[in-house]
Amino acid sequence: MTTEGVRDLIVIGGGPAGSTTAAMLAQMGYHVTVCEHDVFPRHHVGEALQPASLELLDMHLGLGPKLAEAKFHPKFGALYEWGESNER
């Protein structure tokens, strides 16, 4: 699929992945509509940001200061592997 000439996109789901995708596409010049059933912000017991996501949200969207101000509880129970290597 080519996006040449496409300027209007729909992202289904406004959770962390959908909202980040929509924001990054908007920064690239696309007109993005996010479709979400629930009302945000919403709180879920046990919901936390994983440390690896903080770097991405700051680097790509400049949200570092806002996230620090919000005082999200970090979640340290995840493993991320970047790149193609399977070495541990």
C-alpha positions as CSV (number, residue, x, y, z in Angstrom):
1,M,0.0,0.0,0.0
2,T,1.3,3.4,-0.8
3,T,0.4,6.5,1.1
4,E,1.4,8.9,-1.7
5,G,-1.3,11.6,-1.9
6,V,-3.1,10.2,1.2
7,R,-3.7,12.8,3.9
8,D,-6.6,11.5,5.9
9,L,-6.2,8.5,8.1
10,I,-8.3,6.8,10.8
11,V,-6.7,5.1,13.8
12,I,-9.0,2.7,15.6
13,G,-8.4,2.7,19.3
14,G,-7.1,5.6,21.4
15,G,-5.1,3.6,23.9
16,P,-1.3,4.0,24.3
17,A,-0.5,2.4,20.9
18,G,-3.3,4.1,18.9
19,S,-2.8,7.6,20.4
20,T,1.0,7.4,19.9
21,T,0.5,6.3,16.3
22,A,-2.0,9.0,15.6
23,A,0.3,11.7,17.1
24,M,3.3,10.5,15.1
25,L,1.3,10.5,11.9
26,A,0.0,14.0,12.6
27,Q,3.6,15.2,13.1
28,M,4.3,13.8,9.7
29,G,1.6,16.0,8.2
30,Y,-1.3,13.5,8.0
31,H,-4.8,14.5,9.1
32,V,-5.7,11.8,11.6
33,T,-9.0,10.9,13.2
34,V,-8.8,8.6,16.3
35,C,-11.9,6.5,16.9
36,E,-12.3,5.3,20.5
37,H,-15.3,4.0,22.4
38,D,-14.2,4.9,25.9
39,V,-13.7,8.3,27.5
40,F,-10.1,9.3,28.3
41,P,-8.3,9.8,30.6
42,R,-9.4,6.7,32.4
43,H,-7.9,4.9,35.3
44,H,-7.4,1.1,35.4
45,V,-6.1,-0.6,38.5
46,G,-2.7,-1.9,37.8
47,E,-2.2,0.2,34.7
48,A,1.3,1.7,34.5
49,L,3.8,2.9,31.9
50,Q,6.7,0.6,31.2
51,P,10.1,2.3,31.4
52,A,11.0,1.6,27.7
53,S,7.9,3.4,26.6
54,L,8.9,6.6,28.4
55,E,12.0,7.1,26.2
56,L,9.9,6.6,23.0
57,L,7.2,9.0,24.2
58,D,9.8,11.6,25.0
59,M,12.0,11.1,22.0
60,H,9.2,11.0,19.4
61,L,6.5,13.2,21.0
62,G,8.4,15.4,23.5
63,L,6.2,14.2,26.3
64,G,9.0,13.6,28.9
65,P,8.3,16.6,31.0
66,K,4.5,16.1,31.0
67,L,4.9,12.4,31.9
68,A,7.3,13.2,34.8
69,E,4.8,15.8,36.0
70,A,2.0,13.2,35.9
71,K,4.0,10.9,38.2
72,F,3.0,7.7,36.6
73,H,4.1,4.6,38.5
74,P,6.8,2.7,36.5
75,K,6.2,-0.9,35.8
76,F,9.4,-3.1,35.9
77,G,8.0,-6.5,34.9
78,A,8.6,-6.4,31.2
79,L,11.4,-7.4,28.8
80,Y,12.1,-5.5,25.6
81,E,14.3,-6.6,22.8
82,W,15.3,-4.1,20.2
83,G,16.7,-5.1,16.8
84,E,17.1,-8.4,15.2
85,S,19.4,-10.2,17.7
86,N,18.1,-13.0,19.9
87,E,21.1,-12.8,22.2
88,R,20.3,-12.4,25.9
